């Protein structure tokens, strides 16, 4: 029998493109990039064509994925008991008829929406809800969602065919918003042998307003309105075609000009904003948790020494990165959290540009003649940041080599436990929500993937950090909890094992002559559940 933990680890890695592209499913229709574009007619059957600046070949399993493309798509294909507004992140009833009457209770009862069905026509039942939560909470199955639920949720249990209860380990009102991360999937489909592999490769059958009609990895995914959907956010578009275009120039070209083939695109390069606005497009940005970070291999000397890690952060001219690479659309990191997060406060250790301090720290650590290879993902805006990092390190006597590679290649090396010195990559935990407890547990923890990559879990400081994080999760007083989180973020900042260099804005462009109700979001992807044709 296949080892579930190993399999889960590999499927988790697909969310970043860390494994090879999945093959197209034979049960899904494969379409070329322009195969469903149709801008003619009276508008009733027009196709909304979107450009997503991230790959669609990561995992589509909602319990596993952090793929920008798949997560955005799944928000249109699936529902949780509750979902959240894409901008405010306020929860609202989705498959459930109402939110818990008392969010501080340790048992939440939900009644499923009458008439809710999956895209294959079968009704959504309490068994499906329990099926999904059992998978998430199963200690023998490593899923990304487990880290968002297992600490506070004890079990899901069926009351009757349309009623379920969630039993909490302790009061945890923040959990209501997290219910959107447990997308309800049909047990009759995904309990079949091999079905979770199919979910990774792109099989998506939910109860949401849109159903998947085609999936072609590295090209596009197509959708159609689900006619039997009776939930709170009805589909406004009969058809959608989402193109995956990672190359920035090609992405901008697809949305530009009089014969533009798409009406909306995320991940717009800063340099193209004036041109797109001059062409009549609306361009909006969102400042959030999107960040470029450095991750050190703490078992590769001298990066086991906190002074060396700190020195390399102090050396970086972050203001120059913001000016040159980000065109002003960002800020130097002054905490792990971005400045607009409700729990933000400046960390006790803020890495201002201080080359003299960096050199003093290296000297105190007994390090000279250091040569560093930065293994970096090839995300376009990060690649623009790398020359400043190199010149900053070169300036303090650290000979620096840049090695940008496809995200797939970088994280395959991480998964294979290959040796490395420093990784530069990008991240945005706001895909999952705004609550700081969730954000920090996404990045740090004894079984956490990222902490494992940094090879830091066994460090004494790390072990105390994890205890402090668990204590903050259990703290019932909101103000005290925020303070506890801020205090342990000070430790994360001081240790600089995995830590942001800059936070930046994400830019979305759309044609206001064709679309209304678009809201630019501060994390990758798009959400058109409140949009419609102009």
N, C-alpha and C positions, 0 to 999 in steps of 0.2 A: 504494500500500500504506500502511496506517495506520502512523503513527509510533509504534513500540512504547514508546519512552521517555516520550513525552507521555501516551500511554494509561496506562502504568504509574503515572505520577505522579498522574493523576486517580483511578485505582483505589485507590492508596495513600491518597489524601485521604478516600475514603469511610469509612475506618476510624474517623474521628472524627465522621462525619456532616458532613464538610466539603463535600460535594456533595449535590445533591438526592436525594430518596428514589428508589430503584430501583423499576422496575415489577415486579409479580409475574410470575414465569415461567409461561408457559402450560403447561409440562410438570409444574408442581407444583400440588397441590391447595390452594386458598385457603380458609381457615377463619376464622370469626369467633372472637372471644376466648373464648367459652364453648362452642364447638361440640363439643369433645371431652371436656368435664368429665363424669365419671361416678363418683360416690362410692358407688354401691350395689353389691349383689352380695356374693360371699364374699371379695372382695379379689383374686382371681386375674386379673381383667381391669380393675382400677381404673386410673384415669389419675392420675399424679402431675402436679399443676398447680403451676407455679412462676411467681413474678412477678419479672421482671428490670427493674431501674430504669434501663435504658439501651435505646437504640433497636436494633431488629433490621434496620434498613435500611442499615447500613454494608456494606462489602465482606465477603463470606464466603470469598473466595479465601484459603486458608491461607498462601500465600506472601506475601500483601500485608497482611492485616488486623491491626489492633490494636483492632477493635471489641470492647467488653466482652462484648456479647451473642454475637457470632459466635465469638469465641475460646472462650468457655465451651462453646458448643454444639459447636464443632469438636472439642473434647477428648472428646466423647461419640460423634462421628461418624467420626473419623479416628484413625489410629495413626501414630506414628513408628516407626523401627527400635527406638528406646527411647522411653519416656515417663517422666514424673516424677510423684511423689506430689504432690498439690495443696498440701499443707501443708509437708512436710519438703523437698520438691523433690529428693529422692533419686531417681536414675534406676533404672528396672527394665526388663527386656526386654519389648517389646510385639510388634511384627511380627518382630523378631529373636528367635532362640531363646536368646541370651545376650548379655551385655554384653562389650565387648572384654576379653580376658584381661589385656592390658597397656595401660592407658589412656595410658601414655607412649610407646607405639609410634607410628610414623609411617604405619603401614598397619593399618587395622582391618577384619577380615573378619567378615561377618555371614551367617548362614544364615537364610532366612525360615521362619516357622512353618509346618509342614506343614498343609495344608488351609485356610489363610487365603484368604478370598475377599472380593471387594468386594460391595457391597449389590446389585449387579445379577447376582451369581452367578459372575462371572468370577474366576479365580484371581489372586492377587497374585503378581507375578513380579519378577525382578531388573530387567527392562526398565522396570517402573513406578518402581522406586526410582531408577534412573539418570535417567529422564525428569524426575522432580521435582528432583533435585539439579542436573541440567543447566540447568534453568530458573533455579534460585536462583543459580547461579554464572555465568550468562550476563551478561557485562559490558554487553551491549546491551539488557538487560531490567532495568528498575529495580524491584526488589522490596524490601519491608521485610526479608524473611529474608536477603537478600544481605548486609546489614550484620552479620548474626550469624554468617556462615559464610565469606565470601570471603577474609578476612584469613588464615585458618588452614587452610582446606580447599582442596586443589588440584583434586581430581576424584573422581567416583564411577565405578566401572567394573564391568561385569558379568563374573563368573567363569563361572557357568552359570545355568540357569533359576531357581535358588533361592538363589544365592550372589552377594554383591556385596562389593566392597572400597571403602573410603574411603581416599584417599591424602591425607595431611596435609602441609602445607608445613614444619611443625616440630612437635615434641611439644606437645600441647595437651589435657591431661586434662579441662579444663573443658568441652571440646566434647561429651563424652558426654551431659551433661545437656541440651545444646542440641539434641540430635537430636530431641527432642519438638517443636521448632519447624519441623521439616521433615516435615510430614504427607504420607504417601504417598498419591498420587492415581492413579486409573487412567489410563494413557496412552491407552487406546482411547476414553476419553470426552473428556479435556481436551486432546488433540492435534487435535481437530476445529476447523475454522474457527469463530470466535466463541465457543468454549467458555469461554475465560477471562472474557469478558464475562458469560456465564451464571454462572460461579462468583462473580463480584462480586455479581450480583443475587440469589444464594441457592442455586444448584444445588450440592448437596453429596452426593457419592457416595464413601464411604470404606470401610474395613474394620472400623470400630469396633463396639462392642456395641449401638449404636442406629443406626437408619436414619431419614432425614428423610422424613416422610410429607406434610408441608404447610408452605408458607411464605407468609405474608401480611405484607408490610412494613408497619410501624407498628401491627401488631395482635398477631400471634402466630406461632409456629413449632411444629409438632407432630412427634413422634417415635414410633417403635415399636421394641421389642426386635428385634434382628436374630437370627433363629433359628439361622443357620448360624455365628454367631460362636463361635470356639473359643479365644479369647485369655485373658489372665490376669484380666481384670476383667469378669465376666459381668453382663449386664443384670438388675436386680432388679425393674424396672417394665415391664409389658407395653406401656404407653403413657405418653407425657409430652406435656404442653401447656405451653409456655413463653410467658407473656404479656409483652409489652413495655409497661410503664406508667411513663412518665418523671415524671409528676406525683406528688409525694410523698404527698399526701393520698389520692389514689385508690389508690396502691399499698398504703398502710396499711389502707385500708378493705377491700381485697380479701382480706387475710389475717386480718382481725379478726372477732370475734363468733361466735355459734353457727352462722351460715349462711355462714361464710367459704368463698370459692370457690377458695382456694389453700392449700397446705400449707407453702409456704416462699417467702420473699422476701429478696432482697438489698437493699442500699442503704437501710436503715431510718433515718429521721431520728432524731437523738439524743433529741429531745423526746418521741418516742413510745415509748421503751423501757419506762418504768414501766407505761404502759397495756397494752402487749402482754404484759408479764410477769404483770400482774394477771389477764389473760385466759387464762393457762395456757400461753402460748407460751414456748419457750426462745429466748433472745436471746444471741448470741455476737458478739464483736468480734475483729478482727485488726488489730494495729498493724504497718504495713509502709511501703512506699514511696509510698502514696497521698499526694498533695500538691497544694497550691495554689501556683502559681508565677507570677512576673512575667516577661514577655519584652519587651525593649526593641528598638525599631527603631534600630539603631546608625547608620543613615544619615539619621536625622531629628534635627537639632540641638535641644537640647543633649545628647541621649542617646548621642552619640558619645563623650562625655566620661565616663570611668569614675567620676569623682567625683560626677557627677549621679546615676548609677545607684546608687552606694553610698549617697548621701544619702537617696534615696527608700526604700531598704531600712532604713537606720537609723531613719528617722522612724516606721516602722510599729509600733504597739503590739501585738505578737504575743501577749503574755500575755492581752490583752483579747480578741483573736480566739478564743483557746483557751477562755476563760471564757464569753464571750457567744455566739459562733456555734457552737462545737464542744462546748459543755457539758462541758468537761474532757476530751473524747476526742481529744486531740491534743497536740502539742508544737511550740514554735517551732523552725524549722530551724536546726541548728547545723552542718550539712554538707549537701552535695547528697544524700548517703545518709541514710536514717533511722537512728536509734540502734540498732535491732536487727539491722541488716545486719552480717554477719561482718567486713566490711572497714571498718566505721565508725571514724573518730576525729573529734573536733571539728576543723573547718577553722581555719586560722590567722586567717581573717577571719570572725567571728561577728557577725551584725547584731542585737545587743541594742538595745532601745528607747533611743535616745539622740538626742532632738530637737536638743540643742545642737550635737552633732557633725554632724548632718544640715545644720543651718543654716550651720555653718562650712565644710562641703564645698561647698555651693552658692555661698557667698561666694567661696571660693577659685577656683571655676570661673567666676566672673564672671556668675552667673545670678541674676536677680531678676525678680519678677513672673511667674514660670512658671505657665502654665496647662496642665493635663494632662487629656486625655480617656482614661479607661480603657475599652478595648474588651474586654468580658468575655463568656465563655460563660455560659449561664443554668443551669448545674448548681446544684441547689437549695442545697447546703451552701456552695458558693462565693459565691452571691448573698448568703447570710447574713454572709459575711466582708467583703464590699465596703464597707459603711458605716463599719467601723472603719478600713479603709485610707484612705477619703476623709477622715474626720475627722482622722486622723493627718497626712495631707499638708496639709490645710487649716491645721492648727495650726502648721506651719512656714512658712506663707505661700505654699503652692502651691495655687492654685485648682483644684479637682478636680471633674471631671464623670464620673459613672458611666454606662456605656452597655452594659448586659447585653443580649445577643442570643442567638438560637438558635446552637448550636454550628455548625450548617450555615452560617449567615450569616457568622460570624466567620472560619472557615477558608476559605470561598470568597473572602473579601477577601484573605486571606493568599496564596492560590494565584494570584489575579489581580494580585498585587504592588501592591495599593492601599496608599496611604500610611497610616500609623498612628503613634501614639506608644508606647503601652504596651498589651500584651495581658495579661489575667489569665485563667488557665485552670487545668485540673486534669489530672493525669497519674498513672499508676501503672505503671512499667516492670516491676514484679513479675509482671505478666501473663506476661512472657517468662522470668523466672527471678530468682535472687537474686545471681548473680555480678556483681560491681561492674564488671568490664570490659564486660559486655553492657549493663548499665544506662547507663553513661556513653556508650557508642557509640550507644545509641538516641537520645541527646539531642544529642551533639556529634560533628562530623566534617566534612571538607571537602565531602562530597556530601550531608551530612545535611539532611533536610527542615527540622528545627527551626532549625539554624544558618543555613539559607537564609532562613527567615522573619525571623530577627533581622538578616540582611544583614551578617554578621560574618566570613564565611569568609576574606575577603581581608586581614583584619587581621593584622599581624605577630605579635601575641601568640597569635592563633588558630592561625596556621601552626605555631608552635613547640609549642603545645598538642597539635595533631594528631600531630606527630612523637613527642612524649612518650607519647601514648596508644598509638601503634603499638609503641613500644619496650616498654611494659608488657605488651601482648598477647603479645609474643614471649619475655618473660622466663620461663625455666624454673623458677626457684626460687620456690615459692609465697609465702614470707615477703617476699622481695625484691619480687615482683610487687605484693603488697598495699601495700607502702610506696611504690612508684612510683605506684600509682593514687591513694593518699592525697595524695601530693605534687602531682599534677596537679589533683586536686580543689581543692587550695588555690588554684590559679590560677583555676579556674572560680568559686570563691567570691569571690575578689578582683575579678574582672571583672564578675560579676553581670549577665551578658547574658541568660541564661535560668536562673533560680535560684528554689528553693522559698522560700516564706514560712513555711508550717507543714506538718507532716506530721500526718495524722489517721488515726483508726481507721475501718474499714468495718464495718458492723453487718448481721448476717443474723438473721432470725427464722424459726422453724419450729415446727410442731405436734408435740411429742414423743409425743402420743397416737397419731399416725399414722406418724411417721417415726423411724427410728433410724439411727445411723451418720453423722449430719450433722456436718460440721466447718466452722465459720465460717472463711473464708479472708480474708487481708488484701489482697485485690485484687478487682476487680469480678467479678460473676457467681457461679455456683455450680458445684459438682462433686458429683454423686451416684453416682459409680462405686463407692463403698464404702457406700452407703446402702441401706436396704430398708424395706419396710412394717413398722410396729410390730406 
